[in-house]
Amino acid sequence: MQDQGVKKTPDDILKRIQEENIKFVDLKFIDLVGKWHHLTLPVSNVKHSLFEKGVGFDGSSCSGFTSLEAGDLNVIPDPETAFIDDFYEIPSLSFICDIVEADTLKPFKRDPRGVAKRAEKYLKESGIADESHWMPELEFYVFDSVRYSSEPYDFGFGVDSLEAHWNSPEERTEPWIKHKGGYHAIYPSDSLHNLRAEICVALEKAGVAVRYHHHEVGGAGQAEIELALSPGLVKCADKVIISKYVIRNVCFKRGKSVTFMPKPIFDEPGSGLHFHQKLHKNGKNIFYCSGGYFDLSDEATHYIAGLGTHGPSVMAFTNPSTNSYRRLVEGYEAPTRFFFSVANRSSAIRIPKSAVSEDQKRIEFRMPDATCNPYLAVSAMLMAGLDGIKRKISPAKFGPLDKNLFELPPREQRRFLPIPSSFENSLDSLESDNEYLKQESVFDEELIDVWKEIKIKNEIIPLKIRTHPYEIELYYDL
């Protein structure tokens, strides 16, 4: 793979194709729920017109896009996203694409990348700031095997990790990790170090800068790769989706199975996708003000208040799976109420204690997980925070709280707004609280309605009507 952003124009791309003996161009695009798709063209079909008109595909076959009787859409590659895809055997140059209407070539309103572009435009036109900076933390589990069945008469799943505590018989010589004992485990107990390093090399070659990687708390193969803080809402989401692609493919190549599910194993720590964020105007970080709470500006605390106020509906996009809410429970450093604090990992919004300089000052929203569509997630967070700044929402009811929430008496805990108890509850919140998202049509009513319909029909209802394996233990012999 090569650095993203090196080649920025169609002429540069055509020249690169010749110089690097590229045989295929691969066009990648994301559907509404966050799955990546692709189609591939031989380079003989790659001309300037590809970057102006794109190429057609059937939108009715992609979740949340078009109907069968009006399915045609086009994808147009973004030259700045070009990278060599090392996972293909024949030299191929990949692009992330924007989606447009097939006839008019106008932006398709339900294109998630288009939502993020509109959010970025709204930020600049608001006058509040002209640039947002983001730093995602990707957490995931790497398993040596996975099996599942979802038949009416045979249901359940199982995963295995060679470094997990349950694989520790007396005759074993390889080290293992204790239950919940994986945080910053060292090699050779951290058997995934070389795999993560290989992933990071592939990410860097794809133009995704990495801050660091390490073993996470989960002893059964939990890992974290933190990306570098960088400007740009759309670029942040691009990097998240590329990162998931690279992680999956490197693990597949090494005979491993990876999952970004928030809670794949009961009684093991869940996996989040925390987003550090800050706003700049004229090159200055507007979240910094000497003398405020931990040197946070009024803009920063109003932004926090916006995230807290709209948090339940934001979570319809940042935590958009039924499994998301199995992670957000007490006892696992996962947030359960909306409040902010310095260095407090029980808070929904954390102020990193190490971020002391003007340039470093930022907040970390700890709710999201990687089942989200990153374009919709970052857009929803930004719109909530900007609404807090525009309306000068008071941060008073969101803290700060510099204590462990879970050690407070229940009455004190109830001072703070609870997170939704289920995905269905967060969708209910989205139904009643969405005007902040619809400013300047960043999100529109149709997209929000389709999002709710898909999630209820395809995820919530099917799960509701299925027997759970634990119900066998509870009720089989009653």
C-alpha positions in Angstrom: 0.0 0.0 0.0 1.0 3.6 -0.5 0.4 6.8 1.4 -3.0 8.3 0.9 -3.1 11.8 -0.5 0.1 11.6 -2.5 -1.7 11.6 -5.8 -4.5 14.2 -5.8 -5.7 14.7 -9.4 -6.9 12.4 -12.1 -3.8 13.2 -14.2 -1.6 12.1 -11.2 -3.6 8.9 -10.9 -3.3 8.0 -14.6 0.4 8.7 -14.4 0.8 6.6 -11.3 -1.1 3.7 -12.9 1.5 3.6 -15.7 4.5 4.1 -13.5 3.6 1.4 -11.0 2.3 -1.1 -13.5 -1.2 -1.1 -11.9 -3.6 -3.6 -13.5 -6.9 -2.9 -11.7 -8.6 0.0 -10.1 -10.7 -0.9 -7.1 -13.6 1.3 -6.0 -14.7 1.0 -2.4 -17.9 2.5 -1.0 -19.9 2.2 2.2 -23.6 1.5 2.7 -25.8 3.1 5.3 -25.2 0.6 8.1 -21.4 0.7 7.6 -20.5 -2.3 5.4 -17.8 -1.7 2.8 -18.5 -2.8 -0.8 -16.3 -2.7 -3.9 -16.2 -3.1 -7.6 -13.1 -3.5 -9.8 -12.2 -2.1 -13.2 -9.3 -3.1 -15.5 -7.1 0.0 -16.0 -8.0 0.0 -19.7 -11.4 1.4 -18.5 -9.9 4.1 -16.3 -10.1 7.5 -18.0 -10.7 11.1 -16.8 -14.5 10.5 -17.0 -14.3 8.0 -14.2 -13.5 10.8 -11.8 -16.3 13.0 -13.2 -19.1 10.6 -13.8 -18.0 7.5 -12.0 -19.4 4.0 -12.7 -22.9 2.6 -12.0 -24.0 0.0 -9.4 -27.3 -1.4 -8.0 -28.1 0.7 -5.0 -31.1 -1.5 -4.1 -28.7 -4.3 -3.2 -27.0 -2.1 -0.5 -28.6 -1.7 2.9 -30.5 1.6 3.2 -30.0 2.9 -0.3 -32.5 2.6 -3.1 -35.5 0.5 -4.0 -35.5 -2.3 -6.6 -37.5 -0.3 -9.2 -35.1 2.8 -8.9 -31.8 1.2 -8.0 -29.2 2.9 -10.2 -26.5 4.9 -8.5 -22.9 5.9 -9.4 -19.7 5.8 -7.4 -17.0 8.4 -8.1 -13.5 7.7 -6.7 -11.9 10.4 -4.6 -8.3 10.7 -6.0 -6.9 11.8 -2.6 -7.8 8.4 -1.1 -5.7 6.3 -3.5 -3.8 3.4 -1.9 -2.2 0.2 -3.2 -4.2 -2.7 -1.9 -1.5 -5.3 -0.8 -4.2 -7.9 -0.1 -4.8 -8.4 -3.8 -2.5 -10.6 -5.7 -2.6 -8.5 -8.9 -1.4 -4.9 -8.5 -4.5 -2.8 -7.7 -5.1 0.8 -6.8 -8.0 1.3 -4.4 -10.1 4.4 -3.8 -12.8 5.5 -1.4 -15.8 6.7 -3.4 -18.6 9.2 -3.1 -22.1 8.1 -4.2 -24.1 10.2 -6.6 -27.4 9.9 -8.5 -26.9 8.0 -11.8 -28.7 10.6 -14.0 -28.0 14.0 -12.4 -24.7 13.1 -10.7 -25.9 15.1 -7.7 -24.7 13.8 -4.3 -26.9 10.9 -3.1 -28.5 12.1 0.1 -28.1 8.8 2.0 -24.4 8.5 1.1 -22.8 8.3 4.6 -19.6 10.0 3.3 -21.8 12.8 2.0 -23.3 13.3 5.4 -19.8 13.8 6.9 -19.0 16.2 4.1 -22.1 18.2 4.9 -21.3 18.2 8.6 -17.8 19.5 7.7 -19.3 22.2 5.6 -21.8 23.1 8.3 -18.9 23.5 10.8 -17.1 26.0 8.5 -20.2 28.0 7.8 -21.1 28.2 11.5 -18.3 30.6 12.3 -17.6 28.6 15.4 -14.6 26.8 14.0 -13.1 26.0 10.6 -11.6 22.6 11.3 -12.3 19.6 13.6 -9.5 17.2 14.8 -10.1 13.6 15.6 -8.3 10.6 17.1 -10.0 7.2 17.1 -9.1 4.3 19.4 -9.9 1.0 17.8 -10.5 -1.9 20.2 -11.2 -5.4 19.0 -10.8 -9.1 19.8 -8.6 -11.5 17.9 -9.6 -15.2 18.1 -8.0 -18.4 16.9 -11.4 -19.9 16.1 -15.0 -19.0 16.1 -18.1 -21.0 15.5 -21.8 -20.2 15.7 -25.2 -21.6 14.8 -28.5 -19.7 14.5 -30.9 -22.4 13.4 -34.3 -22.7 15.1 -33.2 -26.0 16.6 -29.5 -25.3 17.1 -28.3 -21.9 18.4 -25.2 -20.6 20.2 -21.7 -19.6 19.6 -18.1 -20.3 20.8 -14.8 -18.5 20.4 -11.3 -19.6 21.4 -8.0 -17.8 22.0 -4.8 -19.6 22.7 -3.7 -16.9 25.2 -6.9 -17.1 27.2 -7.0 -18.3 30.8 -9.3 -21.2 29.9 -6.4 -22.7 27.8 -4.0 -23.2 30.7 -3.7 -26.9 31.5 -0.8 -28.1 33.7 1.2 -29.5 30.8 1.1 -26.2 28.8 4.5 -24.4 28.3 3.2 -21.3 26.5 2.2 -18.4 28.7 -1.4 -17.3 29.0 -3.2 -14.2 30.3 -5.3 -14.2 33.4 -9.0 -13.3 33.2 -9.2 -9.5 32.7 -5.4 -9.4 33.1 -4.4 -8.4 29.5 -3.8 -4.6 29.9 -0.4 -3.8 28.5 0.6 -7.5 28.8 4.2 -8.1 27.6 5.5 -10.6 25.1 5.4 -13.6 25.1 2.2 -13.5 27.2 1.1 -10.9 24.6 1.1 -13.4 21.8 -0.5 -10.8 19.4 2.3 -8.3 19.5 3.8 -9.3 16.1 0.3 -9.4 14.5 -0.5 -5.9 15.7 2.9 -4.6 14.6 2.2 -6.1 11.1 -1.2 -4.4 11.1 0.4 -1.1 12.0 2.9 -1.4 9.2 0.1 -2.0 6.7 -1.9 0.9 8.1 1.1 3.3 7.8 1.7 2.2 4.2 -2.0 3.0 3.6 -1.5 6.5 4.9 -3.2 5.9 8.3 -0.8 7.2 10.9 -0.7 5.1 14.1 0.0 6.5 17.6 0.6 3.2 19.3 -0.7 -0.3 19.8 -1.0 -2.6 22.8 -2.8 -5.6 24.4 -6.1 -4.5 26.0 -7.6 -5.8 29.3 -9.4 -8.8 27.8 -7.1 -11.7 28.3 -8.8 -13.6 25.4 -7.1 -11.7 22.6 -8.3 -8.1 23.1 -6.2 -5.5 21.3 -6.1 -1.7 20.8 -4.7 0.4 18.0 -4.8 4.1 18.5 -4.6 6.3 15.4 -2.9 9.6 15.3 -4.7 12.9 16.0 -5.4 14.6 12.7 -7.7 17.2 11.1 -10.8 16.4 9.0 -14.1 14.8 9.8 -14.3 12.9 6.5 -10.6 11.9 6.7 -11.1 10.5 10.2 -14.0 8.3 9.1 -12.0 7.2 6.0 -9.2 6.1 8.3 -11.5 4.2 10.6 -13.0 2.2 7.7 -9.6 1.6 6.1 -8.3 0.5 9.5 -11.0 -2.1 10.0 -10.4 -3.4 6.5 -6.6 -3.7 7.1 -7.0 -5.3 10.5 -9.5 -7.9 9.2 -7.3 -8.8 6.2 -4.0 -9.1 8.1 -5.7 -11.3 10.7 -7.3 -13.4 7.9 -3.9 -13.8 6.3 -2.5 -15.1 9.6 -5.3 -17.5 10.2 -7.0 -15.4 12.9 -10.5 -14.2 13.2 -11.2 -10.7 14.3 -14.3 -9.0 15.6 -15.2 -5.4 16.4 -18.4 -6.5 18.3 -18.7 -4.4 21.5 -19.3 -7.5 23.7 -18.4 -10.8 22.1 -17.8 -12.6 25.4 -19.8 -12.4 28.6 -17.8 -11.3 31.6 -14.9 -10.1 29.5 -14.2 -6.4 28.9 -16.0 -4.9 25.9 -14.5 -3.1 22.9 -15.2 0.5 22.2 -14.2 3.1 19.6 -13.4 6.1 21.6 -13.1 9.4 19.7 -10.8 12.2 20.9 -11.9 15.5 19.4 -11.3 19.2 19.4 -12.1 22.3 17.2 -9.7 24.8 15.6 -10.3 28.3 14.3 -7.7 30.1 12.3 -5.2 27.5 13.4 -6.0 27.9 17.2 -7.5 25.2 19.4 -10.7 26.8 20.7 -11.1 24.1 23.4 -8.2 25.7 25.3 -8.5 28.5 27.8 -6.0 29.0 30.6 -7.8 29.2 34.0 -10.9 27.2 33.1 -11.7 23.7 34.5 -8.4 21.9 33.5 -7.9 24.8 31.1 -11.0 24.0 29.1 -12.7 27.0 27.3 -16.4 27.8 27.5 -16.7 26.5 23.9 -15.3 23.2 25.1 -17.7 22.9 28.1 -20.7 23.9 25.9 -19.6 21.3 23.4 -19.5 18.7 26.2 -22.9 19.8 27.3 -24.2 19.4 23.8 -22.9 15.9 23.7 -24.4 15.1 27.0 -27.8 16.7 26.2 -28.1 14.9 22.9 -26.2 11.8 24.0 -29.1 9.3 24.0 -30.0 10.2 20.4 -26.3 10.5 19.3 -25.9 6.9 20.5 -28.4 5.8 17.8 -25.5 6.4 15.5 -22.4 5.8 17.7 -23.7 2.6 19.3 -26.1 1.3 16.7 -26.3 -2.4 17.6 -28.2 -4.5 20.1 -24.8 -5.8 21.3 -23.6 -2.2 22.0 -25.6 -2.0 25.2 -24.2 -5.3 26.6 -20.8 -3.4 26.9 -22.2 -0.3 28.7 -22.6 -1.9 32.1 -20.9 -1.4 35.5 -17.7 -3.1 36.3 -15.8 -2.8 33.0 -14.6 0.9 32.8 -17.6 1.5 30.4 -19.7 4.6 30.8 -23.2 4.3 32.2 -24.1 8.0 32.7 -23.4 11.2 30.9 -20.9 13.3 32.8 -17.4 14.7 32.2 -14.2 14.5 34.2 -10.4 14.6 34.0 -8.8 11.1 33.5 -11.9 9.4 34.8 -12.6 6.2 32.8 -16.1 5.8 34.3 -17.1 9.1 32.6 -18.8 9.3 29.2 -16.7 12.3 28.3 -13.1 12.2 29.6 -10.5 15.0 29.5 -7.1 13.3 29.0 -4.9 14.3 31.9 -1.8 14.3 29.7 -3.4 16.9 27.3 -2.1 20.0 29.1 -0.8 22.2 26.3 -2.9 24.5 24.2 -2.4 22.3 21.1 -3.2 19.0 22.9 -6.3 20.1 24.8 -9.2 17.9 23.7 -12.1 15.8 24.9 -12.7 12.0 24.5 -16.2 10.7 23.9 -16.0 7.1 25.3 -19.5 5.9 24.3 -19.0 4.8 20.7 -18.1 1.3 19.4 -17.0 0.0 16.0 -20.4 -1.3 15.0 -21.0 2.3 14.0 -20.9 3.7 10.5 -17.9 6.1 11.2 -19.2 8.8 8.8 -22.5 9.0 10.6 -21.0 8.7 14.1 -18.5 11.5 13.8 -21.2 13.7 12.1 -23.7 13.1 14.9 -21.1 13.9 17.6 -20.0 17.1 15.9 -23.6 18.3 15.3 -24.4 17.6 19.0 -21.4 19.5 20.2 -21.9 22.4 17.9 -25.5 22.7 19.1 -24.2 22.9 22.6 -21.9 25.8 21.6 -24.6 27.6 19.6 -27.2 27.4 22.3 -24.6 27.9 25.1 -26.0 24.8 26.9 -24.8 24.8 30.5 -22.5 22.0 31.5 -23.5 22.1 35.1 -25.7 19.0 35.1 -22.9 17.0 33.5 -20.2 17.6 36.1 -17.4 17.7 36.4 -17.3 14.6 38.6 -13.8 13.7 39.7 -14.8 10.5 41.4 -15.5 6.9 40.4 -19.2 6.9 39.5 -19.7 3.3 40.6 -18.5 4.0 44.1 -21.0 6.8 44.7 -24.3 6.1 46.5 -27.2 5.5 44.1 -28.8 8.9 44.9 -25.6 10.7 43.8 -25.3 8.6 40.7 -28.8 9.6 39.7 -27.8 13.2 39.4 -26.5 12.4 36.0 -28.5 11.5 32.9 -28.4 7.7 32.4 -27.4 6.2 29.0 -30.1 4.3 27.1 -30.6 0.8 28.4 -31.0 -0.6 25.0 -30.6 0.2 21.3 -34.3 0.4 21.0 -34.3 3.2 23.7 -31.6 5.1 21.8 -33.8 5.0 18.6 -36.7 6.3 20.7 -34.5 9.2 21.7 -33.6 9.8 18.1 -37.3 9.9 17.3 -37.9 12.8 19.8 -34.5 14.5 19.5 -33.1 15.0 16.0 -33.5 18.7 15.1 -29.9 19.4 15.9 -28.9 16.8 13.3 -31.0 18.3 10.6 -29.4 21.7 10.6 -28.6 22.7 6.9 -29.8 19.2 6.0 -26.6 17.5 7.3 -28.9 14.6 8.2 -32.4 14.7 6.7 -35.7 13.2 7.8 -35.7 10.5 5.2 -32.2 9.2 6.2 -33.2 9.2 9.9 -36.5 7.3 9.1 -34.7 4.7 6.9 -32.0 4.2 9.6 -34.7 3.5 12.3 -36.7 1.3 9.9 -33.6 -0.8 9.0 -32.4 -1.2 12.5 -35.8 -2.1 14.0 -36.8 -4.5 11.1 -33.4 -6.2 10.6 -31.9 -6.3 14.1 -34.1 -5.4 17.0 -37.2 -7.4 16.1 -35.3 -10.5 14.9 -33.4 -10.6 18.1 -36.5 -10.2 20.2 -38.3 -13.2 18.7 -35.3 -15.6 19.1 -34.7 -17.8 22.0 -31.5 -16.9 23.9 -29.1 -19.7 25.0 -29.2 -18.5 28.6 -33.0 -18.9 28.6 -32.4 -22.6 28.4 -30.4 -22.5 31.6 -33.1 -20.4 33.3 -36.3 -22.0 32.1 -35.7 -25.4 30.5 -36.5 -27.5 33.5 -39.1 -25.4 35.2 
